[in-house]
Amino acid sequence: MDFQGKNEVFDPRKCRRPGARGYNPAPMRITRRLEFDAGHRIPNHGSQCRHLHGHRYAIEITLSGPVVTIAGAADEGMVMDFSEVKAIAQQHVVEPWDHAFLAWRGDQAVVAFLATVTGHKTVLFDAPPTAEHLAQTAFRILDPLYRSRYGAKLELQQVRLYETPNCWADARRGDT
Protein backbone atom coordinates (compact mmCIF):
# COMPACT_ATOMS: atom_id res chain seq x y z
CA MET A 1 0.00 0.00 0.00
CA ASP A 2 1.37 3.40 -0.90
CA PHE A 3 0.85 5.67 2.12
CA GLN A 4 1.93 9.32 1.92
CA GLY A 5 4.05 8.62 -1.12
CA LYS A 6 6.04 5.91 0.61
CA ASN A 7 5.77 2.16 0.38
CA GLU A 8 4.56 1.48 3.90
CA VAL A 9 1.51 0.05 5.56
CA PHE A 10 -0.70 2.44 7.49
CA ASP A 11 -0.32 1.82 11.22
CA PRO A 12 -2.93 3.68 13.32
CA ARG A 13 -0.80 3.16 16.45
CA LYS A 14 1.69 5.66 15.04
CA CYS A 15 -1.07 8.27 14.93
CA ARG A 16 -2.41 7.97 18.44
CA ARG A 17 -1.50 10.28 21.20
CA PRO A 18 -0.37 8.54 24.36
CA GLY A 19 -2.81 8.87 27.22
CA ALA A 20 -2.95 8.08 30.87
CA ARG A 21 -3.40 4.40 31.73
CA GLY A 22 -3.79 3.23 28.16
CA TYR A 23 -6.49 5.65 26.98
CA ASN A 24 -6.28 8.24 24.24
CA PRO A 25 -7.51 11.39 26.01
CA ALA A 26 -9.33 12.66 22.91
CA PRO A 27 -13.00 11.67 23.34
CA MET A 28 -14.74 9.65 20.66
CA ARG A 29 -18.48 9.11 20.23
CA ILE A 30 -19.97 5.74 19.37
CA THR A 31 -23.59 4.85 18.62
CA ARG A 32 -25.45 1.54 18.72
CA ARG A 33 -28.91 1.10 17.19
CA LEU A 34 -31.50 -1.45 18.36
CA GLU A 35 -35.11 -2.00 17.32
CA PHE A 36 -38.28 -3.17 19.01
CA ASP A 37 -42.02 -3.34 18.39
CA ALA A 38 -44.58 -1.87 20.78
CA GLY A 39 -48.07 -0.47 20.94
CA HIS A 40 -49.22 2.76 22.53
CA ARG A 41 -51.70 5.58 22.28
CA ILE A 42 -51.66 9.26 23.11
CA PRO A 43 -55.12 9.64 24.68
CA ASN A 44 -55.43 13.42 24.45
CA HIS A 45 -54.09 13.70 20.89
CA GLY A 46 -56.37 15.46 18.43
CA SER A 47 -55.79 13.02 15.58
CA GLN A 48 -55.14 9.33 14.88
CA CYS A 49 -52.56 8.86 17.64
CA ARG A 50 -55.38 8.78 20.20
CA HIS A 51 -56.26 5.30 18.89
CA LEU A 52 -54.48 2.10 19.92
CA HIS A 53 -51.68 1.49 17.42
CA GLY A 54 -48.12 0.24 17.18
CA HIS A 55 -44.70 1.13 15.84
CA ARG A 56 -41.43 -0.46 14.85
CA TYR A 57 -39.32 1.68 17.16
CA ALA A 58 -35.57 2.16 16.84
CA ILE A 59 -33.36 3.42 19.63
CA GLU A 60 -29.84 4.77 19.18
CA ILE A 61 -27.54 4.98 22.19
CA THR A 62 -24.60 7.37 21.85
CA LEU A 63 -21.72 7.17 24.32
CA SER A 64 -18.49 9.13 24.53
CA GLY A 65 -15.18 8.26 26.05
CA PRO A 66 -11.51 7.78 25.36
CA VAL A 67 -10.27 5.18 22.92
CA VAL A 68 -8.45 2.29 24.62
CA THR A 69 -4.78 2.27 23.60
CA ILE A 70 -3.52 -0.67 25.65
CA ALA A 71 -1.60 -2.79 23.17
CA GLY A 72 -3.06 -6.26 22.87
CA ALA A 73 -6.19 -5.49 24.92
CA ALA A 74 -9.41 -7.02 23.57
CA ASP A 75 -10.90 -3.53 23.32
CA GLU A 76 -7.80 -1.82 21.89
CA GLY A 77 -8.88 0.90 19.50
CA MET A 78 -12.44 1.02 20.91
CA VAL A 79 -14.36 3.24 23.28
CA MET A 80 -16.49 0.21 24.21
CA ASP A 81 -17.35 -3.00 22.44
CA PHE A 82 -20.63 -2.48 20.57
CA SER A 83 -21.90 -5.83 21.86
CA GLU A 84 -21.61 -4.49 25.43
CA VAL A 85 -23.49 -1.30 24.50
CA LYS A 86 -26.22 -3.53 23.05
CA ALA A 87 -26.35 -5.94 26.00
CA ILE A 88 -27.09 -3.21 28.53
CA ALA A 89 -29.73 -1.46 26.40
CA GLN A 90 -31.26 -4.79 25.38
CA GLN A 91 -31.69 -5.98 28.96
CA HIS A 92 -32.96 -2.76 30.49
CA VAL A 93 -34.98 -1.05 27.74
CA VAL A 94 -35.52 -3.17 24.62
CA GLU A 95 -36.59 -6.45 26.25
CA PRO A 96 -39.01 -4.84 28.72
CA TRP A 97 -40.59 -2.65 26.00
CA ASP A 98 -40.53 -5.08 23.06
CA HIS A 99 -43.95 -6.46 22.14
CA ALA A 100 -45.48 -4.59 25.07
CA PHE A 101 -48.18 -1.96 25.23
CA LEU A 102 -46.63 1.27 26.52
CA ALA A 103 -49.36 3.04 28.48
CA TRP A 104 -49.74 6.18 30.53
CA ARG A 105 -50.99 5.52 34.08
CA GLY A 106 -53.48 8.33 33.61
CA ASP A 107 -55.11 6.59 30.64
CA GLN A 108 -57.49 4.77 32.96
CA ALA A 109 -59.68 3.22 30.23
CA VAL A 110 -56.76 1.50 28.48
CA VAL A 111 -54.98 0.53 31.71
CA ALA A 112 -58.18 -1.04 33.03
CA PHE A 113 -58.78 -2.88 29.76
CA LEU A 114 -55.22 -4.23 29.57
CA ALA A 115 -55.52 -5.48 33.16
CA THR A 116 -58.29 -7.83 31.98
CA VAL A 117 -56.04 -9.51 29.40
CA THR A 118 -54.35 -12.44 31.12
CA GLY A 119 -50.57 -12.37 30.81
CA HIS A 120 -50.52 -9.17 28.74
CA LYS A 121 -47.20 -7.32 28.67
CA THR A 122 -47.94 -3.75 29.69
CA VAL A 123 -45.41 -1.08 30.71
CA LEU A 124 -46.85 1.89 32.61
CA PHE A 125 -45.39 5.40 32.43
CA ASP A 126 -46.05 8.54 34.46
CA ALA A 127 -46.68 10.55 31.27
CA PRO A 128 -48.19 9.80 27.84
CA PRO A 129 -45.80 7.49 25.92
CA THR A 130 -44.72 9.99 23.28
CA ALA A 131 -41.38 9.60 21.51
CA GLU A 132 -40.08 12.48 23.64
CA HIS A 133 -41.07 10.86 26.92
CA LEU A 134 -39.79 7.43 25.89
CA ALA A 135 -36.40 8.90 24.88
CA GLN A 136 -36.11 10.72 28.22
CA THR A 137 -37.12 7.61 30.14
CA ALA A 138 -34.61 5.43 28.27
CA PHE A 139 -31.87 8.00 28.98
CA ARG A 140 -32.69 7.99 32.71
CA ILE A 141 -32.67 4.18 32.78
CA LEU A 142 -29.42 3.73 30.85
CA ASP A 143 -27.27 6.58 32.15
CA PRO A 144 -26.51 5.11 35.59
CA LEU A 145 -26.03 1.63 34.11
CA TYR A 146 -23.26 2.65 31.71
CA ARG A 147 -21.70 4.90 34.35
CA SER A 148 -21.71 2.21 37.05
CA ARG A 149 -20.00 -0.35 34.81
CA TYR A 150 -17.46 1.93 33.19
CA GLY A 151 -17.01 4.82 35.63
CA ALA A 152 -15.81 8.20 34.50
CA LYS A 153 -14.28 6.75 31.34
CA LEU A 154 -17.64 6.44 29.58
CA GLU A 155 -20.61 8.80 29.42
CA LEU A 156 -24.04 8.44 27.86
CA GLN A 157 -24.44 11.46 25.58
CA GLN A 158 -27.73 10.87 23.80
CA VAL A 159 -30.64 8.53 23.33
CA ARG A 160 -32.44 8.96 20.00
CA LEU A 161 -35.79 7.19 19.79
CA TYR A 162 -37.40 6.75 16.37
CA GLU A 163 -41.16 6.34 16.41
CA THR A 164 -41.15 6.09 12.61
CA PRO A 165 -38.28 6.32 10.11
CA ASN A 166 -39.03 10.05 9.72
CA CYS A 167 -39.92 11.03 13.30
CA TRP A 168 -37.68 10.86 16.36
CA ALA A 169 -36.86 12.52 19.66
CA ASP A 170 -33.45 13.11 21.20
CA ALA A 171 -32.73 13.07 24.91
CA ARG A 172 -29.27 14.55 25.44
CA ARG A 173 -27.02 14.93 28.43
CA GLY A 174 -27.88 18.19 30.11
CA ASP A 175 -31.40 18.22 28.65
CA THR A 176 -32.95 15.50 30.82
N, C-alpha and C positions, 0 to 999 in steps of 0.2 A: 504494500500500500504506500503510495506517495503522500506523505504528510508534510506540509509546509515546505514543499520543494525538495525534501530529503527522502531517501528510501528508509523509512522507519515506520514501525507500527505505533499507532496512537495508544498511549498509556495514560488513562485518566488519573492514575495515582501521581503522575508528575504535575498535574494541574491543581491538585487539592492543596488547600492551606492547612498546615498542621493545627490541630485544636487540642484543647485540654481533654485528657482522658480518652483519646481516640474518637473525638467528634469534631467535624468541621463546624466552626462556630457560625458560619453563614446559614441562616435558616432556609429550609426548603419546605414547600407545601406539597402534600400528596392528597389525592382524593380517591375514595372507593365508592362505587355505585352498587346498590342492591335494589331489588324490586319485590313487591308484595301486592296481593289483591285484598281489598277490603270494601265493605259497604259503609255508608253513612247517610246522613241527611242534615241539612241546615234548616231547622224548623221555622225560623222567622224570615227566611229568604223570600223575596218577592217573585221568584221565577221557579224553574224546574228543580232547582237544588233543594227545595223543601220536600220533595218526594224521596222515598227510599231508593237508593241507587248505589252503584259501585264504581270503583276505579282500579286501574292497574297503576299503582303508585310506584314511584322510584324515589329513592333517598340517596343523596350523595353526602358523604362524610369527608370533610376536609380537615386535615391535621397539619401542624407545622412543627418543625424541630430540626435539630442538626443532623447532618448525614454522618452515619457511623463510618469511621476511617480506620478501625482496628483491622490490621492486615490478617486475613484468614478467618475473620469472624463470619458466622452464617449470615449476618445482616450487614456485612461490609457494603458500603455504597448506598444504603437505604436509610430512610428516616425510620420506617417501621415496615415489617413484612405486610403486604396487602392482605394476606390470609388472616393475620391477627386483627387488622382493622375490621375485616368482615366478621370474624368470629364474635367479637364483642357486640357489634351492632346487630348481628343476626340473633344472638341470644336475648338481648335486652329490648330490642325494638321490633325487628322484623318478625320473629317467631310469635311474640304475643299479639301482634297486630294483623298478621297474615290470615286471610280467610276468616276474619272477625267482623263484627259490626261495631264500628266506632261511634259511640253515642254520647251525647251530652246528658249529664245527670238531670238537668232541668227539662229535658224532653220527656215528660212523664208518660205520655201516651206510648211512645216507642219503647221506653225502658220497661214499662209494665207489660207490653206485648211480648218483648223478647224474653222476659222472665217466665213466660208460659211455655216457651219452646225448650223442651228437655235437652240438656247438654249443649245448648247454643253457646257459641264463643262470642261474648260481648265484652268490649272494653269501654269503661265509663270515664268520661273526662269532665272537668269542672267548667268547661266552656264549650260552645259548639265546635265540632270537629272540622274546622276549616283548615286549609293548607297552612295558613299562618300559625294557627294554634298547634297543629301537629308538628310543624317544624320546631317551634319553641319547646314543646314538650320533649321531643326527641333530643334536642340539644341539652336540656336539663337532665335527662336520663343519662346520656352518654358522657358528658363532660367529666363528672367525677370518676367514672369508670376508666377512661383513658388516663386521667391524671393519677389515679391511685396505682395503676399498674406500671406507669412509665415516668412518674414524678415530674420534675420541672423540665425534663428533656423534651417532652411532647405536650402539645396544647391543641385542643379542639378549637378550630377557627370558625367553622361554618357547618351548618346542616342545611342542605337544600332539599326540599321535598316537592316533587312533581306530582300534581294531582292529575294532570294530563300532559302529553308531550309539549304543549304550548303554554302551560300555566304552572307556576311554581312559586314557592315562598322561601326566603332565605332567613335563617336565624343565625346571626353572627355574634362572635364574642364582643361583649360590650353593649349589644342591643337587647340581650335577654335578661 
